[in-house]
Amino acid sequence: MPKGDGKLVAQNRKARHDYTILDTIEAGVSLQGTEIKSIRNRRINLKDGFVRFRNGEAYLFNVHISPYDQGNLFNHDPLRSRKLLMHKKQIAKLQEETQKKGITVIPLKVYIKNGYAKVLVGLAKGKREHDKRETLKRKDQEREIQRALKDY
């Protein structure tokens, strides 16, 4: 199964607006207790998420997974950092790329693949304001072309 395929749970739509995605990598997520149940219920928010590197490992920060309703005592901290499960070469490549100015790693999608939660992380470069306007203008033009072709 290609990366990014599976049952889509959450998507960071704002990421493609704010960043230019240079490369994507699929990663597993180390979860605790009832977190997978909350993810399956689509109670996850990727909007402010980012990836940091510590001691040769990648961690996912600021991703909010809501506590499971029936979890009582075994619930987790919604904003805790979660370890990403990737090969050392992938982590080293991402870490090397983030040393460049303006490059960061952000989560793009969370999906369930073969019963496991996977995160599609993207190597991203921030867009400037005029780049964002240009992207919106291009989308509008393409939409107008599609309408014209449809009516024709």
Summary of the structure (lengths in Angstrom):
residues: 152
radius of gyration: 17.7
end to end distance: 38.4
largest distance: 61.6
contacts: 420
relative contact order: 0.25
helix: 32%
strand: 37%
